[in-house]
Amino acid sequence: MVRASTVVILAGVGLLFVPIPPIATILGVLTILTGVGLRVFKDK
């Protein structure tokens, strides 16, 4: 089964390609960091 953190990281990468640069870039980076945080703290 796919981990939730992997889905969150992939969603963040997808947001980086949305053509609304300042908003999508900030949300993409925050989403990727959230996914990495989930992987570190939750999926052990």
PASEBA-1860 file (N, C-alpha, C; in nm, 3 decimals):
! residues 44
1> MVRASTVV> 0.085/-0.118/0.000/0.000/0.000/0.000/0.089/0.125/0.000 ~ 0.041/0.229/-0.064/0.117/0.353/-0.075/0.105/0.431/0.055 ~ 0.218/0.482/0.102/0.216/0.562/0.225/0.153/0.698/0.199 ~ 0.090/0.751/0.301/0.028/0.883/0.289/0.133/0.990/0.260 ~ 0.251/0.976/0.318/0.356/1.076/0.296/0.398/1.080/0.150 ~ 0.399/0.966/0.082/0.436/0.962/-0.059/0.334/1.038/-0.143 ~ 0.207/1.019/-0.112/0.101/1.089/-0.184/0.111/1.239/-0.162 ~ 0.141/1.281/-0.039/0.153/1.424/-0.008/0.272/1.484/-0.082
9> ILAGVGLL> 0.384/1.413/-0.086/0.503/1.463/-0.157/0.474/1.476/-0.306 ~ 0.409/1.377/-0.365/0.376/1.383/-0.507/0.278/1.496/-0.537 ~ 0.184/1.522/-0.447/0.092/1.634/-0.465/0.168/1.766/-0.462 ~ 0.267/1.777/-0.375/0.349/1.898/-0.369/0.428/1.919/-0.496 ~ 0.484/1.812/-0.550/0.558/1.823/-0.677/0.463/1.865/-0.788 ~ 0.342/1.812/-0.788/0.243/1.852/-0.888/0.207/1.999/-0.877 ~ 0.202/2.052/-0.756/0.171/2.194/-0.737/0.280/2.285/-0.791 ~ 0.403/2.236/-0.797/0.512/2.319/-0.848/0.494/2.352/-0.996
17> FVPIPPIA> 0.413/2.273/-1.068/0.394/2.295/-1.212/0.265/2.370/-1.244 ~ 0.190/2.413/-1.142/0.069/2.492/-1.164/0.111/2.632/-1.208 ~ 0.045/2.688/-1.311/0.090/2.816/-1.366/0.051/2.940/-1.285 ~ 0.046/2.932/-1.155/0.025/3.048/-1.069/0.150/3.057/-0.982 ~ 0.256/3.118/-1.031/0.388/3.104/-0.969/0.397/3.129/-0.818 ~ 0.359/3.246/-0.764/0.391/3.265/-0.622/0.311/3.173/-0.530 ~ 0.184/3.157/-0.558/0.097/3.077/-0.470/0.130/2.930/-0.483 ~ 0.138/2.881/-0.606/0.161/2.738/-0.627/0.299/2.696/-0.579
25> TILGVLTI> 0.398/2.782/-0.596/0.534/2.747/-0.552/0.540/2.737/-0.400 ~ 0.480/2.832/-0.331/0.480/2.830/-0.184/0.402/2.708/-0.134 ~ 0.283/2.685/-0.190/0.204/2.569/-0.147/0.274/2.438/-0.182 ~ 0.341/2.433/-0.296/0.412/2.311/-0.336/0.525/2.279/-0.239 ~ 0.604/2.380/-0.205/0.715/2.358/-0.112/0.663/2.320/0.026 ~ 0.559/2.388/0.073/0.502/2.353/0.204/0.444/2.213/0.205 ~ 0.381/2.173/0.095/0.325/2.039/0.086/0.434/1.933/0.086 ~ 0.542/1.959/0.013/0.655/1.865/0.012/0.716/1.853/0.151
33> LTGVGLRV> 0.735/1.966/0.219/0.791/1.962/0.354/0.698/1.889/0.450 ~ 0.567/1.905/0.433/0.471/1.832/0.516/0.483/1.681/0.491 ~ 0.497/1.642/0.366/0.513/1.500/0.333/0.641/1.442/0.391 ~ 0.749/1.518/0.384/0.875/1.472/0.443/0.862/1.461/0.595 ~ 0.793/1.558/0.656/0.769/1.552/0.800/0.686/1.431/0.839 ~ 0.585/1.401/0.760/0.504/1.282/0.787/0.590/1.156/0.777 ~ 0.675/1.152/0.678/0.760/1.033/0.659/0.855/1.016/0.776 ~ 0.910/1.128/0.825/1.008/1.121/0.934/0.941/1.085/1.066
41> FKDK> 0.830/1.151/1.096/0.770/1.138/1.229/0.664/1.029/1.241 ~ 0.594/0.996/1.132/0.483/0.903/1.142/0.515/0.765/1.085 ~ 0.573/0.759/0.965/0.598/0.632/0.897/0.734/0.577/0.936 ~ 0.741/0.511/1.049/0.868/0.454/1.093/0.868/0.305/1.078
END
